[in-house]
Every structure is written in structure tokens, then in C-alpha cells.
């Protein structure tokens, strides 16, 4: 799938609400053998986030920041080390120069910076 050229934070912000993100999320999920019945965009995220079938999340990270690496490292670090429920990574990669993670979705209410 061809994505528009996104080489700056400003370009990412300009394309943040574009329709191609849903198609991109489907391509990512298809490539990992995940075929959701319901896929909806989260409105409470600074990255591109889609929720699928109440069981997983696909997050496409803002380029030129360190969110992908930090979140991946944190999830790998806590796995099996705490009684707290943490999402598990079920897929990862890159597409069009943008990194993504697919994780399990845990029950609860979304946390935003305001919360």
C-alpha cells in the first residue's frame, strides 16, 4: 500500500485524520493473519490507533519520535514480571517508513493525559 510521503511531524499532523489510515491498518492486520469483524479508530490518541474486535490494538507511531521503541521496550520488559495485566505484543513492523505494534487489548477504560 502506498502512503503519502510523511517526512516531518507537520506532514504527519496534516494527514492525521485522512481516510487512508483505516486501509493501512487493514493491510497491517492482514499481513499478520488478523481479520477483524470490527475495526474502529480511537479518538483518544496522539498516534494512529485502531481497536479491533475488543481484543487487539494496532498502533501506527508518529515518525521522528521515540514512541515505538519506548513502548515496545516497556512491554517486553514487564512481560511476566508483574501481576498487573499489560498488553502483549502480537505483531510489529514498519510500513511506508512508519513503525507499528499490534497488541492485545486489555479490559478497562482508556487513559488519556487528562486522566
Residue pairs with C-beta under 8 A, 6 or more apart in sequence:
1 20
1 23
1 24
1 27
1 95
1 96
2 96
3 20
3 24
3 95
3 96
3 97
3 98
4 11
4 15
4 18
4 20
5 11
6 12
6 15
6 63
6 96
6 97
6 98
7 63
8 64
9 62
9 63
9 64
9 65
12 62
12 63
12 64
16 48
21 41
21 48
21 50
21 60
22 39
22 41
22 50
24 48
24 60
24 95
24 96
25 39
25 48
25 50
25 58
25 60
26 39
27 95
28 58
28 60
28 91
28 93
28 95
28 100
28 102
29 35
29 36
29 39
29 52
29 58
29 91
29 102
31 93
32 90
32 91
32 102
34 52
34 56
34 90
34 91
34 102
36 52
36 53
36 56
37 53
38 52
38 53
38 54
39 50
39 51
39 52
39 53
40 50
40 51
41 48
41 49
41 50
41 51
42 49
42 50
42 51
42 57
42 110
44 110
44 112
45 59
46 62
47 59
47 60
47 61
47 62
47 67
48 59
48 60
48 61
49 57
49 58
49 59
49 60
50 57
50 58
50 59
51 57
51 105
52 58
52 105
54 105
55 104
55 105
56 90
56 102
56 103
56 104
56 105
57 87
57 102
57 103
57 104
57 105
58 91
58 100
58 101
58 102
59 71
59 100
59 101
59 102
59 103
60 95
60 98
60 99
60 100
61 67
61 68
61 71
61 98
61 99
61 100
61 101
63 97
63 98
63 99
68 99
68 100
68 101
69 99
71 101
72 89
72 92
72 101
75 86
75 87
75 88
75 89
75 101
75 103
76 89
78 84
78 86
79 86
79 88
85 106
85 107
86 106
87 103
87 104
87 105
87 106
88 103
88 104
89 101
89 102
89 103
90 102
90 103
90 104
91 100
91 101
91 102
92 99
92 100
92 101
92 102
93 99
93 100
94 100
